[in-house]
Amino acid sequence: MAESWDVLVVGAGPVGLTLSLLLARNRHRVLVVERWPALYPLPRAVGLSNEARRVLNMTGVTEPLEPHVLWDPEGSSLDYVTPEGEILFSETLPAPARAEGPHGGTFNQPDLEAVLEAQVEAEPTIRLLRGHVVTDLQQNDDGVRVCFAPSDENGGPRAGAGELTCTAGFVVGCDGATSTVRSLVGIPMDGDLQFSSDWLVVDLKPTVKREWFPHFGQVLGPPRPVTSVPAGPGRRRFEFMLLPGERKEEMATDETVWRLLAEREVTPADAELVRYAAYSFRACWAQRWRQGRVLVAGDAAHLMPPFLGQGMNSGIRDVATLAWRLDLVLKGIVPPDTLDDYAGERRPHVEQLISTAVMIGNILCMVDPEACAERDRAIRENTGEGPPAMDWRMGTDSLAAGDPHAGRLGRQGLVRVGDREGFFDDVCGMGAHVLLSRDGDPLESLSPPVREAWERLGGVAVHIGPDAPVTDVEGGYAAWFDEWDRDVILLRPDFHVFGTADSLDGADALVRELTERLRLELHDTASTGARPTARD
């Protein structure tokens, strides 16, 4: 296979498939190499955030995915309850990225992967190569030479099989916790928070309708901490912590699983066992996320305990941030060192998530009766408050300096352009920088060099308001501007806020700062190209 690709993605899980589809939106040629010959049929991740839903919407899978997701109602929370059923505290799930609707939902990972893979197979610029494993990566200034071979039943190189080679502009390892890509370029795991806990994860299909308590939550010890959550339409997941002296290989048996489920009033008469496996939950992240033209994302870049349900969602955030930067680099609009900011933006967010998950894990994983009693007393005296709330803000070193709103997730509300009404992403476009103002057309406030740079970036200018080209249907954007006391907001292609300005007069400086952060040179002459604006 002496072919050349823009990007080679290693790993055909949700993160790798999402990245390949985001790149294909801009017609980049992508090869996806996956060591296993077929989709893995058993459940793994179950939580889907609304932010991840917005990213997946860019890949075109919203409609086929919808039947496979069980969306949580507004105001959903994760409850922490005692064995006697007392709710000690509740953790409200992240604010929704849409104006209304669910915070997030649960799903069956094989269903998500099947939907994504079908979309990948329909894309003419993507090739999915299953049953092959990467064996070597050699970089130079122009790209990466990749060697790979057919895989055996254990996922390693098949003995005696011939080796294939290709070249790629960039390689992205989305190949999981034991990442081959990370190992081949010598990126160590770092930031280990010294958290490790063994759990037995059980997935089942209830055959009798019932109310679950907690519906979405953690049952604290003593004696045994248990997680109980929905796992997609018609599915349920239980996670049982292994107690001191219990071994993973001894606990992962049908007999033990049904014994533990019986303690939660689940029996073979009212549920079908789908799968169970024992895992060690860890907390760490990669020391570097980029090594020249090789990058890592998802579990290849970070591992977190599942207590926040953000492992896969963090991987989706990774590739949403990475894809638009790769697009600009591949088009020659910005230099490759712009990719250095990828880790600077994503790692602080991931570190905070992991630290919060570990904090929750330390609360949840107690089994000593005296320690548990002291924990419960402290929570009650603290009026039912648990760990500090997540900030949910990305790293800001590559965003507008000193802006308290930079790094926040942008609002998603209902808008109208002409006779078309829908959510902002669907009506005004996705995957571009957006300069949003309520006071007028922000494009008119840009100087010729800045406007020309904005057009090179493919930026979109949106004037939104009661009498503007884009109508704020429910007033959500007006409320957003009022809350922040700003008149201009600059959004990135990954839906996050780059920065804001208090008037249209500040729009030029805001976009100029964006070009500086992206290492994009300004030209002296004004652009004569077509004016980008909200799509109609």
Secondary structure, 3 states (H helix, E strand, C coil): CCCEEEEEEECCCHHHHHHHHHHHCCCCCEEEEECCCCCCCCCCCCEEEHHHHHHHHHCCCHHHHHHHEEECCCCCEEEEECCCCCEEEEEECCCCCCCCCCCEEEECHHHHHHHHHHHHHHCCCEEEEECEEEEEEEECCCCEEEEEEEECCCCCECCCCCCEEEEEEEEEECCCCCCHHHHHCCCCEECCCCCEEEEEEEEEEECCCCCCCCCCEEECCCCCCEEEEECCCCCEEEEEECCCCCCHHHHCCHHHHHHHHHHCCCCCCCEEEEEEEEEEEECEEECCCEECCEEECHHHCEECCHHHCCHHHHHHHHHHHHHHHHHHHHCCCCCHHHHHHHHHHHHHHHHHHHHHHHHHHHHHCCCCHHHHHHHHHHHHHCCCCCCCCCCCCCCCCCCCCCCCCCCCECCCCEEEECCEEEEHHHHHCCCCCEEEECCCCHHHHCCHHHHHHHHHCCCEEEEECCCCCEEECCCHHHHHHHHHCCCEEEECCCCEEEEEECCHHHHHHHHHHHHHHCCCCCCCCCCCCCCCECCC
